[in-house]
Amino acid sequence: MTSPHVLIIVQNLPVPLDRRVWLECQALVARGYRVSVICPKGPGDPDRQHIDGVDIYKYAPAPEAEGLLGFAWEFAYSWVRTAWLSLAAWRRRRFDIIQACNPPDTYWLLALLWRVRGVRFVFDHHDLNPELFISRFGHPTGLLKRLEYRGLRWLERRTFRAADRIISTNESYKAVAVRRGNRRPGHVTVVRSGPDTEQMRPIYPADPRPAEGIELVYLGIMGPQDGVDQVLLVVDELVNKRSRGNVTATLLGFGDCLEELRAQSARLGLEDRVTFTGRVDRVAIAEYLSRADIGLCPDLKTPLNDLSTMNKTMEYMSYALPAVSFDLVETRVSGADTLLYAPSGDIHTFADQVERLIDNPALRVELGRKARARVASELDWRPQAEAYVAVFDEVSGFSQPGPAVPAGEGRRDTADAQGRRYVDLDDDAEFDRYVTERRAP
């Protein structure tokens, strides 16, 4: 049997910046599949790329959406550009399976159009769009908002029903697919967005840092539902109200709220305490998460956030970074007892938990060690990759032996591709020293 060709559709992030999708691509390639991706361009990206065996087709993203008409235009524009590029991918080599990643829940129609050519459809369920709507706008009351919400529910149902198989990021999402999508549990597979912990692990940071300073870090998207404004309130509480003059914060990422957050930081007088990096790649993420002292998970308890797996939590854990989070159902599943928690929106208690870590290096070491051990043993991408590829083997009837994540030197490597030394995770004394100081010896 010839290798099946999988076309993966992503709208909300470029690839390979989208870590989950890129790990999926690599798992399929490792098991003999041909893989193409359609996604928006990032800054400076070309129209076409071929990276590590994956053909990537990119289009210029739509302007930032505002209001109902803005989002409708963004979805329609992206759908048409994706449909056109799917023709280009087909002309190069016909594909056998389409995988669509939401948001939005609109690509079921494209999958149905291709079904007449025998193409199967796998839905990779990344977001609960009805819950996202409620989290951003509240429960709909007026006629227009009720219609918008019902439209999202209708699109979600159509996506669930059109899919041959569904991949969910956690058990909460699977329950939604079974309950709201009326799908059989056997047609829904949980594939968590765990990191590849052999690649994502602490390095000795290159940049020097103050010996007595405490660096907080946030990694992620900066949208209305992500609670990044809570980070600034926590820093304000620590620096301006509790006189923690040695505290700084670095915010990694981008999103709709970035400029609003910069303005809020200025209003709070935190311009010399808070650094916004904008978009960062995996090389920079390793540097920042390896040098920071405490990770922050500011996502408020909303219908969306409570049921969503936060990638940032597991990425902090990969770098043995102790972290504080608002108390969410799925964050508890990921972090268990390796994180400190505060009630949602309780800035005072959140700051108290950060201060516990600042004042107690032994606790930072304990939680950093437990976090690294848990993410490597319980949440690593490798077993998730096997479950992911098994879905495509079932749909296509194709199967090739071998691991979905190729075995490499892994923990035997002493440095990453940039020549930065890895922290020796097996040297207990050195590991403890590193977690305490977050610097090279």
Secondary structure as UniProt FT lines:
FT   STRAND          5..9
FT   TURN            15..17
FT   HELIX           19..30
FT   TURN            31..32
FT   STRAND          34..40
FT   TURN            43..44
FT   STRAND          48..51
FT   TURN            52..53
FT   STRAND          54..59
FT   HELIX           67..92
FT   STRAND          97..101
FT   TURN            105..107
FT   HELIX           108..115
FT   TURN            116..118
FT   STRAND          120..125
FT   HELIX           129..137
FT   HELIX           143..162
FT   STRAND          165..168
FT   HELIX           171..179
FT   HELIX           185..187
FT   STRAND          188..190
FT   TURN            197..199
FT   TURN            211..212
FT   STRAND          214..219
FT   TURN            224..225
FT   HELIX           228..236
FT   HELIX           237..241
FT   TURN            245..246
FT   STRAND          247..253
FT   TURN            256..257
FT   HELIX           258..267
FT   TURN            268..269
FT   TURN            271..273
FT   STRAND          274..278
FT   HELIX           282..291
FT   STRAND          294..297
FT   TURN            303..304
FT   HELIX           305..307
FT   HELIX           311..318
FT   TURN            319..320
FT   STRAND          323..326
FT   HELIX           329..335
FT   HELIX           336..338
FT   STRAND          340..342
FT   TURN            344..345
FT   HELIX           347..359
FT   HELIX           361..378
FT   HELIX           381..396
FT   HELIX           410..412
FT   TURN            417..418
FT   STRAND          421..422
FT   TURN            425..426
FT   HELIX           428..437
//
